[in-house]
Amino acid sequence: MSYHVNEKGYYGQFGGAFIPEMLYPNVEELRQNYLKIMAEPDFKKDFDKLLKEYVGRPTPLYFAKRLSKKYNTKIYLKREDLCHTGAHKINNTIGQILMAKRLKKTRIIAETGAGQHGVATATVCALAGLECIVYMGEIDIARQAPNVARMKMLGAEVRPAISGSRTLKDATNEAIRDWINNPVDTHYIIGSAVGPHPYPDMVARFQSVVSEETKWQLKEAEGRENPDYVVACVGGGSNAAGAYYHYLNEPNVKLIAVEAAGKGIYTGESAATSVLGKEGVIHGSKTLLMQTNDGQITEPYSISAGLDYPGVGPMHAHLYETKRAEFISVTDDEAMTAGLELSQLEGIIPAIETSHALAIFEDKKFKPEDVVVISLSGRGDKDLNTYIDYFKL
């Protein structure tokens, strides 16, 4: 069985490109060119050079000694929080800005939830000298104020999404509307492994540098390329896609995807798509989606602005359906506690998204000899106000 996308843009039964006719030329132009462009020696050279000299790759694979001791297993943290701009998001935006320039686009749009993708997009637009418009839900603008300021400092225009739940889903809707109105000169940098084909595959490929590095780093640290487990939080799923990519067809490497259960899976305030979702179409792809009986999208909730998406990328929907990945749901309280624990045991303040992945050790037991790699997808600076309010710091 393949866990990669097929030539029609599907992972098993999930994926595809369900788009308005107006968008067809844009998406088709990208689909016909993305693999060709990515294979060009010049593109690869530019991409690798920027990842090294600008982003600061390779990021370390850090053995978390005190955390490992506490949970009696070997825990390695893949330190994406040390990338320029503070999260894995920059890997993808570097790739997509190089793609946009080769497709002769002059205007960039993006959507953002936690703001890390918005910051990463604004960063590469400043680098490339291109106009940048970032759509962000009104609620997220309020709870991620430092990232909004960063985007503006980098020269981006931040446009609030004021419809619906005023979070990530609505920001994505606004970005797609913009793209329909500006089809010729605009490239839409989608930040997660979601959207119409070829986006989920393209984003996963740009993020696959994470697992590519993990392989040789683990070889140096443990004498083997393959860990026993790879753990990542999943909203739309770009950091998970990158962390899993080179291990998808390695059956001995178990994949764990951690979703946001919010205030509890069945409280009505949750984003646990694997449990609550059923097949549906959102933002151009067929995937698992939280929805009412008559197909209206249910509003997701999570304390983490990056995980409150009502669906999951099609690659992850396929990993769930085929049982290739184990999905675990973690509540706000469990995630916040795990974030504080990592801060105090290892001196690393994680993004609240990552804190969800760190929370699994309370319930899931590992063997002492197991090697568990966690994608530490982002740093916690952007979430300090949420941590302060939660813990009354």
PyMOL commands that set and color helices and strands:
alter all, ss='L'
color gray80, all
select helices_A, chain A and resi 21-39+41-55+65-71+80-82+89-102+116-128+138-143+145-153+168-181+199-207+209-222+238-247+273-276+314-321+332-346+352-362+380-391
alter helices_A, ss='H'
color red, helices_A
select strands_A, chain A and resi 10-11+14-15+61-63+74-79+107-112+131-137+157-161+186-189+229-233+254-262+278-282+285-289+325-331+371-376
alter strands_A, ss='S'
color yellow, strands_A
deselect
rebuild
show_as cartoon
